[in-house]
Each structure stands twice: as C-alpha cells, then as structure tokens.
Amino acid sequence: MRNDVYAHAPRLPESEAIDPRSLLRVGEGPIDLEIGPGRGWFLVERAEALPERGIIGLEVRRKWATIVDERLRKRGYGERARCFAEDARSALPRLRSSSIALAFVHFPDPWWKKRHAKRLVVTDALVAELARVIAPGGELFIQTDVEHRADAYEATVARAPAFVPWETRARVGDHPYVARSPRERRAIADGLPVQRLRYRRL
Ligand SMILES: C[S@@+](CC[C@H](N)C(=O)[O-])C[C@H]1O[C@@H](n2cnc3c(N)ncnc32)[C@H](O)[C@@H]1O
C-alpha cells in the first residue's frame, strides 16, 4: 500500500495530557497552532519570520504531515515548528488547556457532499476545544473562499461564548500574520474573494 511509505509519520505522544511546550524548544515563547496545514507553507513562513514563537501543525494526511515536518527540520526550524499526522478532532482534546496563543484554520472543509458532513472540521465541538486550548487573550483565525462556509463558521463561533470578534465584527479584510497558506495564495492569485474571521479569546 502506498500509504505504508508514511507509516512513520510524526505523531503526537500517546499521552492524554500533552503540553505543546514539551514538543518544542522555544523557552517562554508563545506557541501557535495550525489545523490542516496541507502543504505547510504557512508553517514554514511563520517559522522563518518569527523566531521567538513556536508553532504546531495538525494535519490528518500522513503524507503531508511527514513532508512538512521534514521540510521544517531541514530548514533548521525543527525545534520551534513541527507538523504532526493527527486528526485535529481527536488530538485537540489531548492538548493542555490554555497552552496555545493563536490558532489558525485556513481553508478547511473541502467537502461538499452530504455524506461527507461527518468530516467537517469546524464544528461546535472543535470550537469548544479551541476555546479550551487557546489562552485567554489569545486569537482564533479562520479563513475560506466559500462564502456560505464563512457564514456557517461565523454562526458556529458565535455560539461559543469564549470568543468575541476581534473588532466590531468578526470579518476582517486581511490579517497581520506575515505568512499566507497555499490556498490563500492561490485564491489571491485567482482573484477569489477570501472571507476572513478573526476572534479574541476572552
Ligand atoms: C483545503 S486543504 C487547505 C490546506 C491549507 N490549510 C491551505 O490553506 O493551503 C484542508 C486541509 O485540512 C486537512 N484536514 C482535513 N480534516 C482534518 C482534520 N480533521 N484534522 C487535521 N487536518 C485536517 C486536509 O488534509 C487538508 O490538508
């Protein structure tokens, strides 16, 4: 089976209470999280631009988690940026509370068929877990180029009392994160409007 090539994809420790700080060497620096980094260039660009921060990616596809984690290591960022082959829905409940400064979810949920609804990532359950793992004062950022998905994400986060819109409303024109995800770059190049939602963790 082709997938066997990635049988040794990087995984989180088996513990039920993982401290992300124990996975990196960033001293007291803040640790960020990306859910579904895909080809992972956002992780690389963040690590490159922000040496004082740590970042962890949770990517369900073993192939991409392996490639991205290796790429981070080869570029010399392996001590402060990692990508693990994990389903965020089962991995997040294992992360320590208030251990994450900023969580990114770029262009999630490329599933359109009803029978794929069970794969959706941005659900009430996931947002509740994000509220638990993001430290008070931290941030949650979600973006998509699918307008009705953005509406659904906005409604989902609005049901979580721990999050408030970054400004008067959650929708923001752009973001200050000095890196762009591969899908974001493609949407910009194709002239597709990107819907961006930014929240503060109370
Ligand atoms: C449409 S791609 C976007 C990739 C990247 N975020 C970007 O913006 O270029 C969605 C990514 O989320 C990953 N994904 C989907 N469900 C996931 C889950 N439950 N946990 C972790 N990653 C997931 C997919 O494997 C895929 O890499």
The ligand as a MOL file (V3000), in Angstrom:
LIG
                    3D

  0  0  0     0  0            999 V3000
M  V30 BEGIN CTAB
M  V30 COUNTS 27 29 0 0 0
M  V30 BEGIN ATOM
M  V30 1 C -8.4000 22.5550 1.6530 0
M  V30 2 S -6.9720 21.9950 2.4740 0 CHG=1
M  V30 3 C -6.2320 23.5390 2.9780 0
M  V30 4 C -4.7740 23.3900 3.2830 0
M  V30 5 C -4.1050 24.6360 3.8960 0
M  V30 6 N -4.7220 24.9720 5.1590 0
M  V30 7 C -4.1650 25.8020 2.9680 0
M  V30 8 O -4.8980 26.7630 3.2820 0
M  V30 9 O -3.4870 25.7790 1.9380 0 CHG=-1
M  V30 10 C -7.6140 21.3670 4.0160 0
M  V30 11 C -6.5500 20.6140 4.8090 0
M  V30 12 O -7.0990 20.2110 6.0580 0
M  V30 13 C -6.7080 18.8770 6.3190 0
M  V30 14 N -7.6960 18.2860 7.2410 0
M  V30 15 C -8.9710 17.9470 6.9670 0
M  V30 16 N -9.5650 17.4340 8.0580 0
M  V30 17 C -8.6370 17.4790 9.0580 0
M  V30 18 C -8.6490 17.0890 10.4140 0
M  V30 19 N -9.7500 16.5540 10.9700 0
M  V30 20 N -7.5250 17.2660 11.1550 0
M  V30 21 C -6.4060 17.7830 10.5780 0
M  V30 22 N -6.3360 18.1590 9.2940 0
M  V30 23 C -7.4350 18.0230 8.5330 0
M  V30 24 C -6.7130 18.2410 4.9410 0
M  V30 25 O -5.9790 17.0340 4.9160 0
M  V30 26 C -6.0950 19.3500 4.1150 0
M  V30 27 O -4.6820 19.3020 4.1430 0
M  V30 END ATOM
M  V30 BEGIN BOND
M  V30 1 1 1 2
M  V30 2 1 2 3
M  V30 3 1 2 10
M  V30 4 1 3 4
M  V30 5 1 4 5
M  V30 6 1 5 6
M  V30 7 1 5 7
M  V30 8 2 7 8
M  V30 9 1 7 9
M  V30 10 1 10 11
M  V30 11 1 11 12
M  V30 12 1 11 26
M  V30 13 1 12 13
M  V30 14 1 13 14
M  V30 15 1 13 24
M  V30 16 1 14 15
M  V30 17 1 14 23
M  V30 18 2 15 16
M  V30 19 1 16 17
M  V30 20 1 17 18
M  V30 21 2 17 23
M  V30 22 1 18 19
M  V30 23 2 18 20
M  V30 24 1 20 21
M  V30 25 2 21 22
M  V30 26 1 22 23
M  V30 27 1 24 25
M  V30 28 1 24 26
M  V30 29 1 26 27
M  V30 END BOND
M  V30 END CTAB
M  END
